[in-house]
Amino acid sequence: MTTELPPTFVTITLDEDATGTRFTAHLRYQSAVDGERAFSRGVERGFGQALDQLDALLALKPIDDAVQPGTHVAGR
């Protein structure tokens, strides 16, 4: 049995709502067995930690409205 996580296909959507921005993430796997294997190895906890780190980074500096969606800005 391998210790590697199976490939994960992630779709992230950001939508404005009345209170701010709604973040939705969909994680898909090639099979239910792959999904179960990933979650049994802590993918949910790891994904949550990554989001916490992103939240902390975004809190450091205001977002520049001139940056277009999908543009990578070094240092952010």
C-alpha positions in Angstrom: 0.0 0.0 0.0 1.4 3.4 -1.0 1.6 6.3 1.4 1.1 8.9 -1.4 -2.2 10.8 -1.6 -4.2 10.2 -4.7 -4.5 13.0 -7.3 -7.0 15.6 -6.2 -8.9 17.9 -8.5 -9.7 21.1 -6.8 -12.2 23.8 -7.9 -12.3 27.0 -5.9 -15.0 29.6 -6.3 -15.1 33.1 -4.8 -18.5 34.9 -4.8 -19.5 38.2 -3.3 -22.4 38.1 -1.0 -24.0 40.6 1.5 -21.4 40.0 4.2 -18.2 39.8 2.0 -16.7 37.0 -0.1 -17.9 33.4 0.0 -15.2 30.8 -0.5 -16.3 27.4 -1.8 -13.9 24.5 -2.5 -14.8 21.3 -4.2 -12.3 18.4 -3.9 -12.8 15.6 -6.4 -11.1 12.2 -6.7 -11.0 9.6 -9.4 -12.9 7.2 -7.2 -14.7 7.0 -3.9 -11.8 4.8 -2.6 -9.3 7.5 -3.5 -11.4 10.1 -1.7 -11.7 7.9 1.4 -8.0 7.2 1.3 -7.1 10.9 1.1 -9.5 11.9 4.0 -8.2 9.0 6.1 -4.7 10.5 5.7 -5.7 13.9 6.9 -6.4 15.9 3.7 -9.2 17.8 5.4 -6.9 18.9 8.2 -4.1 19.8 5.8 -6.5 21.8 3.6 -7.8 23.7 6.6 -4.3 24.5 7.7 -3.5 25.8 4.2 -6.6 28.0 4.3 -5.6 29.4 7.8 -2.2 30.3 6.4 -3.8 32.0 3.4 -6.1 34.0 5.7 -3.1 35.1 7.7 -1.2 36.2 4.6 -4.2 38.2 3.3 -4.5 39.9 6.7 -0.9 41.3 6.4 -1.5 43.6 3.5 -4.6 45.1 1.9 -5.5 43.8 -1.5 -4.7 46.3 -4.3 -7.9 46.9 -6.3 -5.8 47.4 -9.4 -4.8 43.7 -9.4 -6.9 41.7 -11.8 -8.4 38.3 -10.8 -6.2 35.4 -11.7 -3.0 37.6 -11.6 -0.2 36.4 -9.4 1.5 39.2 -7.4 4.9 38.3 -6.0 5.2 38.7 -2.3 1.5 38.1 -1.6 
